[in-house]
Structure formats: C-alpha cells, structure tokens
Amino acid sequence: MQPKEIQQQLPPQTTPQQMKTIIYIENLDQGISEDYLYRKFKEVGEIHSLKITKDKTTQKSKGQAFITFAHQDSAEEARKKFNNQVFIRNIIRVKPYFNYHIADKKANIFINNLPEDADILELEQEFSRYGTVQSVDIHRDIQGKQLNYGYVQFEKKEDADNLIKRVMNHPITHKGKLLKLEQFKAQSERKVESSSIYLRAIAKPLPQKYWEQSKVIRAIEYAWSLIINDYFLKHGTKVKDCFVKIDQHTRQPWTMISFETAEQAKENLDICEQQRKHPCINSGAHHALELINKHGPPLNSDASEAFSIAEITQAFKEMAQDHDDTFKGESENFFYNMVYSKHLNPDDRLILVQNIKEEVTKEKIQEFLSRFGKVIRLTIRKTKNPRFQVQQCFVHYQTMEDSKRARSEIYDENNSEISAIKKEIFKDGHVMMNILLSKTMRKEFKEVKKQSQSIFQNPGGRQLLQPPYVGNFPVMPPQMPFPPGGQGMRQIPPRGGRPGPGPFPMMRNYAPRHPPINNKPVNQALMNQVVQPQPFIQEFSDYTLIQNRMEEFLKIPQSDQRYVLGNLLFKKVFEVVKDKESTKKVVGMLVDPSQFEIGDILNMFEDSQELQTYIDDGLLLIKEETQK
C-alpha cells in the first residue's frame, strides 16, 4: 500500500478501472527528472500524465512518482519491464496503484513467512486465481531489503474470505516457503493477548570459529528448533511455529515460539519467571545431531538442502565435548517476554532511573541496581534537559519479581545502607524511577498531561490569566519591555543599580517610591510588607545560562524563577505574536503557577512545537474573550 501522503497526490474518486492504468514508482535516485522517466516509460506505451512527488519545503524529489498510461496493458508491461531495474544508481520498484480510501479493508489479507526473494508479480498471479487482486505489497526495511511479510488487497471481501478458508486445507507455497495468511486487522481490532513467547540469549555466545562457517550456523539454528519442538511434543503441548536465529552481534541464539492458545504461552512464560530459564532449551549437541539425522536437513527456497549432514557432523561432535556446549542452554543474560504490541503492553521490567549525579559511573549504578535483582541490560546516558539531573539510565531486569523488588526496596527510607548509597549516586539522595512507556504511550501521556495543563482548564473559569505573585502586594499585570522611561514602564533594578527593562514587574520593595497602579497611590503599609527577593534577571539573562547553572537556578525562590523565565519567554512569544499586548497576556498565562510547573515552563524552551501549541491556545482564548 502507498503511504497516505502519496495517496493524496491522486484524486480520491479514481475508479478501479482507471487505477489499472496507473503505476507507482519508488526508490528513485535524486538525480532522476520527469523527462528522464518519460523517455524511459514511453517505450511501453502512451503516457497521459507523469508526476514526481517533491518535498513542499525543499522542492527535492521524495524518490517516488506516478505515471498514468493511456491503456492498462501499458501499465502492466511497465511493471514487468522496469520493476527491480537500476535507474542511475538505485534499484527502482514499480507497483500498481490503487486508492486505499475506496478499498474494502475487509478484503485485505496479511501474508507472513515470505521468502527473501519473493516476487510481487508471481504472487499477484497466484492470488489472482482466487479473485480480482488490486494490490500486492511486500514490506521492506530502511535499507530497502524485503521483509518476510506483506499484504494482498482483493476487490471483494468474498474473494478474501474464500482464500482464507481454502488455505486451511490447501496451503499455498511460494518458492519453497509455506505462506501464512490471515485476515488483516487494524491496530485497534487486534487482541492484546498473544499466543507467542520470545526467549532471548538462550545459550552462551557461539565460539568465533563456528561463526565463520555459514552452514554450521544454519545447522545450529535448525537443531535448536528441532530440540524445542521435540520437548513440547513429549510434554503434550502443540507448537504452531518455532523460529530460531543466532544474533549477529552477541552470537547468542534467540527463539520465538507460537502456541495454539494464549493460555499455553502464559503458562510457559510463568515457567521462565519462576526458573529464570526454560527446560525446552536444556539439551546437548549429541541429541541435536540425532534429531538432524532423524528429520533430515532443511530445504532452501529452491528445494535444495541447506547443508549435508557430513558437512556439520564434525562441528557438532566438537561442541559435544566442549564444556560450554551451546545446546546446554546456559546463559547469564537469558531474557523472555510475550510477543505482543508494545503500544498496548509496556514491559514492566524495563525501568527508567533518573536524577543520577554526573560523576557516577555505569559500573557503580549497575552494582547498586543489581542488589535488587538480575540486571540483563543497562544503558546510561546524559539527559538532553538537565533541569533535574545530568544522567539517566534504562535498566532491564530479568524477572517481574526483580523489577517489583527494585521499585519497592529502593524507596525504603528505613534501610540506612541503601539510603547512604543513594546519597552517593543520586542528587540530594532523591531517586526518580518509572516504568518506561513505549514511544506511542509516551506521546499519548504527553497529550493527556497537556490537556490537564491546558490554559483553557483554569479552575476559576475561562479568564485571561495573569501571573499571581506571593506576598500582600496587589497583583499587577505584566509590563511591556518599552524603552527606559517609556509610558507605563516600570524599571527593574539589576545588580549594580543599573536599571533594566523587563516584561514583568519585580514586586520588590527596592525604593521608597513606587509607580502608581491605575493612577491610584499604592498603600504604603502594603509596600512595607513585601519581602525583597534577589534580582536574578541579569544573572540569568539567557536560557543557556540557566542550562549551564541549573542547580543554582532551581535554588532561587520559585516566584523569581517565574520572573526570569517570563522575561525570556516574552522574547520568544513576541517573535511569533508580533503584538505587545497579546504577548503580555499569553506570557502571563504561561508563567501562571496554577497552570504550569517550573519544569513544564522549562520544557517550552526545549520543545518549540509545544510552545507554539500553547501560544495558539492563548491567542484563541484572547480572541474569544475580546468577542464577549
């Protein structure tokens, strides 16, 4: 399927018959022009229209194009002739176009277990035996390599249903691989439950001498799948599928096992939780070789044998004599989880630990966190925004119990030993630890947080908010940074006694005289009650200074923090709004303590898109208020 932004390039009312004359081309070289494509594709037939899609901002090619031919036969010929051909430097992909907006979603089928060299045209021809095919698509990774899954879109739901029923009794193979077909389901329709488990690092790293022998590697992966299947067969559990691969970075095998039901998967996951391993991976090289002899070598996509038994026997005999026989299933970093959508099911064993002192090493934090359970992986890095800490780490515990223990005992203030270590590792001895949400869930949470902080959600009603200040001095609206001496301007005395303008009144009892409010004299008794804070405007005249001296900044009174941030925000907001009065009101909302915490205001300097959202909300509210 073409991406939605590409689909919108063509009119949504395109009929199915018209779509058959259109081809979609991707992975074009940046140097390819429309006249170049015209000259090439004119060879197969008359062209009605041709368009290379370009970025709206840069006007550079996105590497995609549409060509509409006068006749359907020309479009089909173009696909056959030019698909997977090299144009300048890139191998292009030529696909049929169809409008996803008018396609029947229930006529879409998900294809799994495709071979690496799967051919779209051959698949389309095969599926056309069961109905009118509108599109066949194989997904690719970021390097353009074909993945093992894709989709076929039929014109009618009945054709898709009939195909699903047929393959239950008459499976379809493509280039030696048995295809797995199922009705496509949108994310919202997919079940949270999974019937598959993922076991990672099920054995020690494979010795380097075997890693360089591709046929031995293939035999080891195949033997592991036979061992796992044999275990479950003996224990009366039917395994639908078992896939084993050796990780090229760690040289450790991992497996994905699919069961008949989600309950079976959960039962086996519980075994991993209790035993910190699974008995299905406890075997030996002798048994592995016996199973290969019993079942025979696996076949390649062209039906040839992946290896001969003679080619791998010596390696397996050597492994059997080795104390670190890979088939013993011994591993220091064994890990497991259910195979499911991370969007719906975050892993409670993955924890984000924050507020770590800058000088703390990875070894020290790992030693501390290992007190609570088995740490499988730990990554430490400096944070982008140092308002609370300069380092944070992601820690993955082996079991749920390890994670729960860590999240419980680390906050035990009665444990003097742990409290002492926390003071060495964390700023002020304060730990910040949370389960790490997926990227999608973090985005959703951010939206929820934004809604709860929205400047529309003022508990006091829909009013134009001004920043309230502590003390008994009457609240004044933020002042504009007019030139010194300008009307309505109140001078803020920075350090050294030199006046300096700022958009917010400092509310400081720094002189016996005070400018009037609304042309009325200020009550001198109230003036005397105001406590004089430190003038920090000059000290933190730029956000970079705040970043570099964050610890000092956070120690000053929050009212002064809001003054400083308000002055800096004024400049950023005014660049967008271009109106002084409106800027004054918007900034007043942004520094209001009933709406935003200091950390949220600091985030506005880090996330320009978030600030723009708040500015837009503020301007909308101002507009609504003025229309009343």
C-alpha positions as CSV (number, residue, x, y, z in Angstrom):
1,M,0.0,0.0,0.0
2,Q,1.2,3.5,-0.8
3,P,1.7,5.9,2.2
4,K,-1.3,8.2,2.8
5,E,0.6,11.3,1.8
6,I,1.3,9.7,-1.5
7,Q,-2.3,8.5,-2.0
8,Q,-3.5,12.1,-1.6
9,Q,-1.5,13.1,-4.7
10,L,-4.2,11.5,-6.8
11,P,-7.9,12.2,-6.8
12,P,-9.8,10.0,-4.3
13,Q,-12.6,9.5,-6.9
14,T,-10.3,7.4,-9.2
15,T,-12.3,4.4,-10.4
16,P,-10.9,0.8,-10.1
17,Q,-10.7,0.7,-13.9
18,Q,-8.7,4.0,-14.1
19,M,-6.4,2.7,-11.3
20,K,-5.3,-0.1,-13.5
21,T,-3.6,2.4,-15.9
22,I,-1.6,4.0,-13.1
23,I,1.8,2.8,-11.7
24,Y,3.5,3.9,-8.6
25,I,7.4,4.0,-8.6
26,E,9.6,4.3,-5.5
27,N,13.3,4.4,-4.6
28,L,14.1,6.8,-7.4
29,D,17.5,8.4,-7.4
30,Q,17.5,12.1,-6.5
31,G,19.0,12.9,-9.9
32,I,16.1,11.5,-11.9
33,S,13.9,14.0,-13.5
34,E,10.4,13.8,-15.0
35,D,11.6,14.0,-18.6
36,Y,14.1,11.1,-17.8
37,L,11.2,8.9,-16.6
38,Y,9.1,10.0,-19.6
39,R,11.8,8.9,-22.1
40,K,12.1,5.5,-20.3
41,F,8.5,4.6,-19.8
42,K,7.3,5.9,-23.2
43,E,8.9,2.7,-24.6
44,V,5.9,0.7,-23.3
45,G,3.0,2.9,-24.3
46,E,1.3,6.3,-24.5
47,I,1.6,8.3,-21.3
48,H,-1.2,10.6,-20.2
49,S,0.4,12.1,-17.0
50,L,3.6,11.8,-15.0
51,K,4.5,13.3,-11.7
52,I,7.5,13.0,-9.3
53,T,6.4,13.9,-5.8
54,K,8.5,16.6,-4.1
55,D,9.0,17.9,-0.6
56,K,6.9,21.1,-0.2
57,T,9.7,22.9,1.6
58,T,12.9,21.9,-0.2
59,Q,11.3,21.0,-3.5
60,K,13.6,18.0,-3.6
61,S,12.4,14.6,-5.0
62,K,11.0,12.2,-2.5
63,G,12.1,9.3,-4.7
64,Q,8.5,8.5,-5.7
65,A,6.5,9.0,-8.9
66,F,3.1,8.3,-10.5
67,I,2.7,7.5,-14.2
68,T,-0.8,7.2,-15.8
69,F,-0.8,5.4,-19.2
70,A,-3.5,5.5,-21.8
71,H,-4.0,1.8,-21.6
72,Q,-4.0,-0.8,-18.9
73,D,-1.7,-3.1,-20.9
74,S,1.0,-0.4,-20.9
75,A,0.9,-0.2,-17.1
76,E,1.3,-4.0,-16.8
77,E,4.1,-4.0,-19.3
78,A,5.9,-1.2,-17.4
79,R,5.8,-3.2,-14.2
80,K,7.2,-6.3,-15.9
81,K,9.9,-4.5,-17.7
82,F,11.1,-1.9,-15.2
83,N,10.5,-3.4,-11.7
84,N,13.8,-4.1,-9.9
85,Q,15.8,-2.4,-12.6
86,V,18.7,0.0,-11.9
87,F,17.9,3.6,-12.8
88,I,21.2,5.6,-12.4
89,R,22.3,4.1,-9.0
90,N,19.1,2.8,-7.3
91,I,17.0,-0.3,-7.9
92,I,13.5,1.1,-8.5
93,R,10.3,-0.7,-7.5
94,V,7.3,-0.4,-9.8
95,K,3.9,-1.2,-8.3
96,P,0.3,-0.9,-9.3
97,Y,-1.6,2.0,-7.8
98,F,-4.8,1.7,-6.0
99,N,-6.7,4.1,-3.9
100,Y,-6.7,2.8,-0.4
101,H,-9.5,5.1,0.7
102,I,-12.0,3.3,-1.5
103,A,-10.6,-0.2,-1.0
104,D,-12.6,-2.6,1.2
105,K,-10.5,-3.1,4.3
106,K,-12.1,-6.4,4.9
107,A,-10.8,-7.7,1.6
108,N,-7.2,-7.2,2.7
109,I,-5.1,-10.2,3.8
110,F,-1.9,-10.3,5.7
111,I,0.8,-12.5,4.3
112,N,3.6,-13.9,6.5
113,N,6.6,-16.2,6.1
114,L,7.5,-14.9,2.6
115,P,10.9,-16.0,1.2
116,E,13.7,-13.4,0.9
117,D,13.4,-13.5,-2.9
118,A,9.6,-13.3,-3.0
119,D,8.4,-11.8,-6.3
120,I,5.4,-9.5,-6.3
121,L,4.3,-10.3,-9.9
122,E,4.4,-14.0,-9.3
123,L,2.4,-13.6,-6.0
124,E,-0.1,-11.4,-7.8
125,Q,-0.5,-14.0,-10.5
126,E,-1.0,-16.7,-7.8
127,F,-3.6,-14.8,-5.8
128,S,-5.5,-13.8,-9.0
129,R,-6.6,-17.4,-9.2
130,Y,-9.0,-16.7,-6.2
131,G,-10.3,-13.3,-7.3
132,T,-9.6,-9.8,-8.6
133,V,-6.4,-8.5,-6.9
134,Q,-6.0,-4.8,-6.6
135,S,-2.5,-4.8,-5.0
136,V,0.2,-7.0,-3.6
137,D,2.8,-5.3,-1.3
138,I,5.9,-6.7,0.4
139,H,7.2,-4.6,3.3
140,R,10.9,-3.5,3.3
141,D,13.3,-2.3,6.0
142,I,15.0,1.1,6.0
143,Q,17.8,-0.3,3.7
144,G,15.2,-1.4,1.2
145,K,15.6,-5.1,1.9
146,Q,12.4,-7.2,1.6
147,L,10.9,-8.4,4.8
148,N,9.1,-11.7,5.3
149,Y,5.6,-10.2,5.3
150,G,3.2,-8.2,3.2
151,Y,-0.4,-7.7,2.1
152,V,-2.7,-8.6,-0.7
153,Q,-5.7,-6.4,-1.4
154,F,-8.7,-8.1,-3.2
155,E,-11.5,-6.1,-4.8
156,K,-14.2,-8.1,-3.0
157,K,-14.4,-9.3,0.6
158,E,-15.9,-12.6,-0.6
159,D,-12.7,-13.4,-2.5
160,A,-10.5,-12.8,0.5
161,D,-12.8,-14.9,2.7
162,N,-12.8,-17.8,0.3
163,L,-9.0,-17.7,0.1
164,I,-8.7,-17.9,3.9
165,K,-11.0,-20.9,4.0
166,R,-9.2,-22.6,1.1
167,V,-5.7,-22.3,2.6
168,M,-6.8,-24.1,5.8
169,N,-7.0,-27.3,3.7
170,H,-4.8,-26.4,0.7
171,P,-1.8,-24.3,1.8
172,I,-0.1,-22.0,-0.7
173,T,3.7,-22.2,-1.1
174,H,5.9,-19.6,-2.8
175,K,9.5,-20.5,-3.8
176,G,9.5,-23.4,-1.3
177,K,8.1,-21.5,1.6
178,L,4.7,-22.2,3.1
179,L,2.8,-18.9,3.2
180,K,0.7,-18.0,6.3
181,L,-2.4,-15.9,5.5
182,E,-4.8,-14.2,7.8
183,Q,-7.4,-11.5,7.7
184,F,-5.9,-8.1,8.1
185,K,-6.8,-6.3,11.3
186,A,-6.3,-2.7,12.3
187,Q,-4.3,-1.9,15.4
188,S,-7.5,-1.1,17.4
189,E,-9.0,-4.5,16.5
190,R,-6.0,-6.7,17.4
191,K,-6.2,-8.6,20.6
192,V,-3.9,-7.7,23.5
193,E,-3.4,-11.4,24.3
194,S,-0.6,-13.2,22.4
195,S,0.0,-16.9,21.9
196,S,3.7,-16.4,21.2
197,I,6.7,-16.1,23.6
198,Y,10.1,-14.7,22.8
199,L,13.2,-16.2,24.5
200,R,16.4,-14.3,24.0
201,A,20.1,-15.3,24.8
202,I,19.1,-18.9,25.4
203,A,22.7,-20.0,25.3
204,K,26.2,-18.7,25.7
205,P,27.8,-16.9,22.8
206,L,28.9,-19.2,20.0
207,P,32.6,-19.6,19.6
208,Q,34.1,-17.5,16.8
209,K,35.4,-20.5,14.8
210,Y,31.8,-21.7,14.2
211,W,30.5,-18.2,13.5
212,E,32.6,-18.1,10.3
213,Q,31.0,-21.3,9.0
214,S,27.6,-20.4,7.5
215,K,26.4,-24.0,7.1
216,V,27.2,-24.8,10.7
217,I,25.3,-21.7,11.8
218,R,22.3,-22.8,9.7
219,A,22.6,-26.3,11.2
220,I,22.7,-25.0,14.8
221,E,19.6,-22.8,14.3
222,Y,17.8,-25.7,12.7
223,A,18.9,-28.1,15.5
224,W,17.6,-25.6,18.2
225,S,14.2,-25.6,16.5
226,L,14.1,-29.4,16.5
227,I,15.1,-29.6,20.2
228,I,12.3,-27.1,21.2
229,N,9.7,-28.8,19.1
230,D,10.8,-32.2,20.5
231,Y,10.5,-31.0,24.1
232,F,6.9,-29.7,23.7
233,L,5.9,-32.8,21.7
234,K,7.0,-35.0,24.6
235,H,5.1,-32.9,27.1
236,G,1.9,-32.9,25.1
237,T,1.9,-29.3,24.0
238,K,1.4,-28.5,20.4
239,V,3.6,-25.8,19.0
240,K,2.3,-23.9,15.9
241,D,5.6,-22.5,14.9
242,C,9.2,-22.2,16.3
243,F,11.7,-19.8,14.8
244,V,15.4,-19.7,15.9
245,K,18.1,-17.3,14.9
246,I,21.6,-16.5,16.2
247,D,22.1,-12.8,16.8
248,Q,25.0,-11.5,14.7
249,H,26.1,-9.1,17.4
250,T,26.0,-11.2,20.5
251,R,26.4,-14.6,18.7
252,Q,23.7,-15.9,21.1
253,P,20.6,-17.8,19.8
254,W,17.1,-16.5,20.3
255,T,13.7,-18.1,19.6
256,M,10.1,-17.2,19.0
257,I,7.6,-19.9,19.9
258,S,3.9,-19.8,18.9
259,F,1.4,-21.9,20.7
260,E,-2.2,-22.9,20.0
261,T,-3.6,-20.6,22.7
262,A,-2.6,-17.5,24.7
263,E,-3.1,-19.6,27.9
264,Q,-0.3,-22.0,26.8
265,A,2.0,-19.1,26.1
266,K,1.3,-17.6,29.5
267,E,1.9,-20.9,31.3
268,N,5.4,-21.2,29.7
269,L,6.2,-17.6,30.4
270,D,5.4,-18.3,34.1
271,I,7.9,-21.2,34.0
272,C,10.6,-18.7,32.8
273,E,9.6,-16.3,35.6
274,Q,9.9,-19.0,38.2
275,Q,13.0,-20.8,37.0
276,R,14.9,-17.9,35.2
277,K,15.2,-20.3,32.2
278,H,13.0,-22.8,30.3
279,P,13.6,-26.5,30.2
280,C,12.9,-26.6,26.5
281,I,16.4,-25.2,25.9
282,N,18.3,-27.7,28.1
283,S,19.8,-30.3,25.8
284,G,23.2,-31.2,24.2
285,A,25.0,-31.4,20.9
286,H,24.7,-35.2,20.7
287,H,20.9,-35.0,20.9
288,A,20.9,-32.1,18.4
289,L,22.8,-34.2,15.9
290,E,20.4,-37.2,16.5
291,L,17.4,-35.0,15.7
292,I,19.0,-33.7,12.5
293,N,19.7,-37.3,11.4
294,K,16.1,-38.3,12.2
295,H,14.4,-35.4,10.4
296,G,17.0,-34.6,7.7
297,P,18.5,-31.2,6.7
298,P,16.1,-28.3,6.0
299,L,15.5,-27.1,2.4
300,N,16.3,-23.8,0.7
301,S,13.7,-21.8,-1.2
302,D,14.8,-23.6,-4.4
303,A,14.2,-27.0,-2.7
304,S,17.9,-27.8,-2.4
305,E,19.4,-29.0,1.0
306,A,20.7,-26.1,3.2
307,F,23.6,-28.4,4.2
308,S,24.6,-32.0,4.2
309,I,24.9,-34.0,7.5
310,A,28.5,-34.8,6.6
311,E,29.4,-31.1,6.5
312,I,28.2,-30.4,10.1
313,T,28.9,-33.6,11.9
314,Q,32.5,-32.7,13.0
315,A,31.4,-29.4,14.4
316,F,28.6,-30.9,16.4
317,K,31.0,-33.6,17.8
318,E,33.4,-30.9,18.9
319,M,30.6,-29.0,20.6
320,A,29.5,-32.1,22.5
321,Q,33.0,-32.4,24.0
322,D,33.2,-28.7,24.9
323,H,32.3,-27.8,28.5
324,D,30.4,-24.8,27.1
325,D,28.3,-26.8,24.7
326,T,25.8,-24.3,23.2
327,F,23.0,-26.8,23.4
328,K,23.2,-27.0,27.2
329,G,21.2,-23.7,27.2
330,E,23.3,-22.0,29.8
331,S,23.2,-18.2,29.8
332,E,23.9,-15.3,32.1
333,N,21.6,-12.9,30.4
334,F,18.6,-15.1,29.5
335,F,15.6,-13.0,28.8
336,Y,11.9,-13.7,27.9
337,N,8.7,-11.9,27.2
338,M,5.3,-12.3,25.5
339,V,5.2,-11.3,21.8
340,Y,2.7,-8.5,21.7
341,S,2.2,-4.9,20.7
342,K,4.4,-2.6,22.8
343,H,1.8,0.1,22.2
344,L,-0.7,-1.9,24.3
345,N,1.6,-3.8,26.6
346,P,4.7,-2.0,28.1
347,D,7.3,-4.2,29.7
348,D,7.2,-3.6,33.5
349,R,10.7,-4.9,33.8
350,L,12.2,-2.0,31.8
351,I,12.7,0.9,34.2
352,L,13.9,4.5,33.6
353,V,16.1,5.7,36.5
354,Q,16.7,9.4,36.7
355,N,18.4,12.1,38.8
356,I,21.8,10.4,38.7
357,K,24.8,12.5,39.6
358,E,27.1,13.4,36.7
359,E,30.2,11.7,38.1
360,V,28.5,8.4,38.8
361,T,29.9,5.6,36.5
362,K,27.9,2.9,34.7
363,E,29.6,0.2,36.8
364,K,28.6,1.9,40.1
365,I,24.9,2.3,39.1
366,Q,24.8,-1.3,37.8
367,E,26.3,-2.6,41.1
368,F,23.7,-0.7,43.1
369,L,20.7,-1.7,40.9
370,S,21.9,-5.4,40.9
371,R,21.3,-5.5,44.7
372,F,17.6,-5.9,43.9
373,G,17.6,-8.5,41.1
374,K,19.3,-9.8,38.0
375,V,20.1,-6.9,35.6
376,I,20.0,-8.1,32.0
377,R,20.9,-4.8,30.3
378,L,21.7,-1.3,31.5
379,T,22.2,1.8,29.3
380,I,23.3,5.1,30.8
381,R,23.4,8.5,29.1
382,K,23.3,12.2,29.8
383,T,19.9,13.8,29.6
384,K,19.2,16.5,27.0
385,N,17.5,18.7,29.5
386,P,19.4,18.9,32.8
387,R,16.9,20.6,34.9
388,F,16.5,17.7,37.3
389,Q,19.6,15.5,36.6
390,V,22.5,15.2,34.3
391,Q,22.3,11.4,33.8
392,Q,19.7,8.8,33.5
393,C,19.7,5.1,32.8
394,F,17.5,2.4,31.3
395,V,17.7,-0.9,33.3
396,H,16.1,-4.2,32.2
397,Y,15.6,-6.7,35.0
398,Q,15.3,-10.4,34.2
399,T,12.0,-11.1,36.0
400,M,9.0,-9.2,37.1
401,E,9.8,-10.0,40.7
402,D,13.3,-8.4,40.3
403,S,11.6,-5.2,38.9
404,K,9.0,-5.1,41.7
405,R,11.6,-5.6,44.4
406,A,13.7,-2.8,42.9
407,R,10.8,-0.4,42.7
408,S,9.9,-1.2,46.3
409,E,13.1,-1.5,48.2
410,I,14.9,1.4,46.6
411,Y,12.4,3.8,48.3
412,D,12.8,2.2,51.7
413,E,14.0,5.0,53.9
414,N,14.4,2.7,56.9
415,N,17.3,0.9,55.2
416,S,20.3,3.0,56.2
417,E,22.7,1.2,53.9
418,I,20.6,1.9,50.8
419,S,19.9,5.5,51.9
420,A,23.7,6.1,52.2
421,I,24.4,4.7,48.7
422,K,21.5,6.7,47.2
423,K,23.2,9.9,48.5
424,E,26.3,8.9,46.7
425,I,24.6,8.2,43.4
426,F,21.6,10.5,43.2
427,K,21.3,14.2,43.6
428,D,20.2,15.0,47.1
429,G,19.7,11.3,47.6
430,H,16.5,11.5,45.6
431,V,15.6,8.6,43.3
432,M,13.4,9.0,40.3
433,M,12.3,5.6,38.9
434,N,9.5,4.8,36.5
435,I,8.4,2.0,34.2
436,L,9.4,3.0,30.7
437,L,6.4,3.6,28.4
438,S,6.6,2.9,24.7
439,K,7.1,5.8,22.4
440,T,3.4,5.7,21.4
441,M,2.2,5.6,25.0
442,R,4.6,8.4,26.0
443,K,3.1,10.5,23.2
444,E,-0.4,9.7,24.5
445,F,0.6,10.5,28.0
446,K,2.1,13.8,26.9
447,E,-1.2,14.7,25.3
448,V,-3.1,13.8,28.5
449,K,-0.7,15.9,30.5
450,K,-1.1,18.8,28.1
451,Q,-4.8,18.6,28.3
452,S,-4.7,18.6,32.1
453,Q,-2.5,21.7,32.0
454,S,-4.3,23.4,29.2
455,I,-4.7,27.1,29.6
456,F,-8.4,26.6,28.9
457,Q,-8.8,24.4,32.0
458,N,-8.5,27.2,34.6
459,P,-10.4,26.0,37.7
460,G,-11.5,29.7,38.3
461,G,-13.3,29.9,35.0
462,R,-12.4,31.0,31.4
463,Q,-10.4,34.1,32.2
464,L,-7.3,35.8,30.9
465,L,-4.8,34.7,33.4
466,Q,-2.1,36.9,34.8
467,P,0.8,35.6,36.9
468,P,-0.1,35.8,40.6
469,Y,2.7,36.7,43.0
470,V,3.4,35.9,46.6
471,G,3.0,38.4,49.3
472,N,0.4,41.0,50.1
473,F,1.3,43.4,47.3
474,P,-1.6,43.9,44.8
475,V,-1.3,41.8,41.7
476,M,-0.1,43.8,38.7
477,P,-0.3,42.8,35.0
478,P,2.9,42.0,33.3
479,Q,4.6,45.2,31.9
480,M,5.9,45.5,28.4
481,P,9.6,46.0,27.6
482,F,9.3,49.6,26.3
483,P,12.5,51.7,26.2
484,P,13.5,53.1,29.6
485,G,11.3,56.0,30.6
486,G,8.5,54.9,28.3
487,Q,4.9,55.3,29.4
488,G,3.7,52.5,31.6
489,M,7.2,51.1,32.0
490,R,8.4,50.1,35.4
491,Q,12.2,49.9,35.7
492,I,13.7,46.7,37.3
493,P,17.0,47.5,39.1
494,P,19.5,44.7,38.3
495,R,22.7,44.1,40.3
496,G,24.9,47.2,40.4
497,G,22.0,49.6,40.5
498,R,21.6,50.0,36.7
499,P,18.0,49.9,35.5
500,G,17.0,47.3,33.0
501,P,13.7,46.7,31.3
502,G,11.7,43.5,31.6
503,P,8.2,42.4,30.8
504,F,7.3,41.5,34.4
505,P,7.1,43.8,37.4
506,M,9.6,42.7,40.0
507,M,7.3,43.3,43.0
508,R,10.3,44.3,45.1
509,N,10.5,47.0,47.8
510,Y,13.7,48.3,46.4
511,A,12.9,52.1,46.6
512,P,10.8,54.4,48.8
513,R,8.8,55.4,45.7
514,H,6.6,53.1,43.7
515,P,4.9,53.7,40.4
516,P,1.1,54.0,40.7
517,I,-1.3,51.3,39.6
518,N,-4.2,52.6,37.6
519,N,-3.2,56.2,38.6
520,K,-4.0,55.5,42.3
521,P,-1.4,55.8,45.1
522,V,-0.2,52.5,46.5
523,N,-0.9,51.7,50.1
524,Q,2.4,52.3,51.9
525,A,1.6,49.7,54.6
526,L,1.3,47.0,51.9
527,M,4.6,48.2,50.4
528,N,6.4,47.7,53.6
529,Q,5.1,44.1,53.9
530,V,6.8,43.0,50.6
531,V,10.0,40.9,51.1
532,Q,12.8,41.9,48.8
533,P,13.9,39.0,46.7
534,Q,17.3,38.7,44.9
535,P,17.3,40.4,41.5
536,F,18.2,37.4,39.2
537,I,17.2,38.9,35.8
538,Q,20.7,39.9,34.9
539,E,22.3,36.7,36.3
540,F,20.0,34.5,34.0
541,S,19.6,36.8,31.0
542,D,19.7,33.9,28.6
543,Y,18.3,30.4,28.7
544,T,21.8,29.0,28.0
545,L,22.9,30.5,31.3
546,I,20.0,28.7,33.0
547,Q,21.1,25.4,31.4
548,N,24.7,25.8,32.5
549,R,23.7,26.8,36.1
550,M,20.6,24.7,36.5
551,E,21.3,23.7,40.1
552,E,21.8,27.4,41.1
553,F,18.7,28.4,39.2
554,L,16.5,25.9,40.9
555,K,17.6,27.1,44.4
556,I,16.2,30.6,44.0
557,P,12.6,31.2,45.0
558,Q,10.0,29.9,42.5
559,S,8.5,33.4,42.2
560,D,11.9,34.6,40.9
561,Q,12.2,31.6,38.7
562,R,8.9,32.6,37.0
563,Y,10.1,36.2,36.7
564,V,13.3,35.1,34.9
565,L,11.5,32.6,32.6
566,G,8.8,35.1,31.9
567,N,11.3,37.6,30.7
568,L,12.9,35.1,28.4
569,L,9.6,33.7,27.2
570,F,8.5,37.2,26.3
571,K,11.1,37.4,23.6
572,K,10.2,34.0,22.1
573,V,6.5,34.7,22.2
574,F,6.8,38.2,20.8
575,E,8.7,36.8,17.8
576,V,5.6,34.8,17.0
577,V,2.7,37.1,18.1
578,K,4.2,40.4,16.9
579,D,1.8,42.2,19.2
580,K,3.0,43.5,22.6
581,E,-0.4,43.4,24.4
582,S,-1.2,39.9,23.2
583,T,2.3,38.8,24.1
584,K,1.9,40.2,27.6
585,K,-1.3,38.2,28.1
586,V,0.0,35.0,26.6
587,V,3.2,35.0,28.7
588,G,1.1,35.8,31.8
589,M,-0.8,32.6,31.2
590,L,2.4,30.5,30.6
591,V,4.0,31.6,33.9
592,D,0.8,31.2,36.0
593,P,1.7,28.7,38.8
594,S,-1.9,27.3,38.7
595,Q,-1.4,26.2,35.2
596,F,2.3,25.2,34.8
597,E,5.0,23.9,37.0
598,I,8.6,25.3,36.6
599,G,9.7,22.1,34.9
600,D,6.8,22.5,32.3
601,I,7.9,26.1,31.6
602,L,11.5,24.9,31.1
603,N,10.2,22.3,28.6
604,M,8.8,25.1,26.5
605,F,12.3,26.3,25.8
606,E,13.3,22.7,24.7
607,D,10.2,21.9,22.6
608,S,9.3,24.8,20.2
609,Q,6.3,22.8,18.9
610,E,4.8,22.5,22.4
611,L,5.4,26.3,23.0
612,Q,3.7,27.0,19.7
613,T,0.7,24.9,20.8
614,Y,0.3,26.9,24.0
615,I,0.7,30.2,22.1
616,D,-2.0,29.2,19.7
617,D,-4.3,28.2,22.6
618,G,-3.6,31.5,24.4
619,L,-4.3,33.6,21.3
620,L,-7.6,31.7,20.7
621,L,-8.6,32.4,24.3
622,I,-7.8,36.1,24.0
623,K,-9.8,36.3,20.8
624,E,-12.8,34.6,22.5
625,E,-12.6,37.0,25.5
626,T,-12.4,40.1,23.3
627,Q,-15.5,38.9,21.4
628,K,-17.6,38.7,24.5
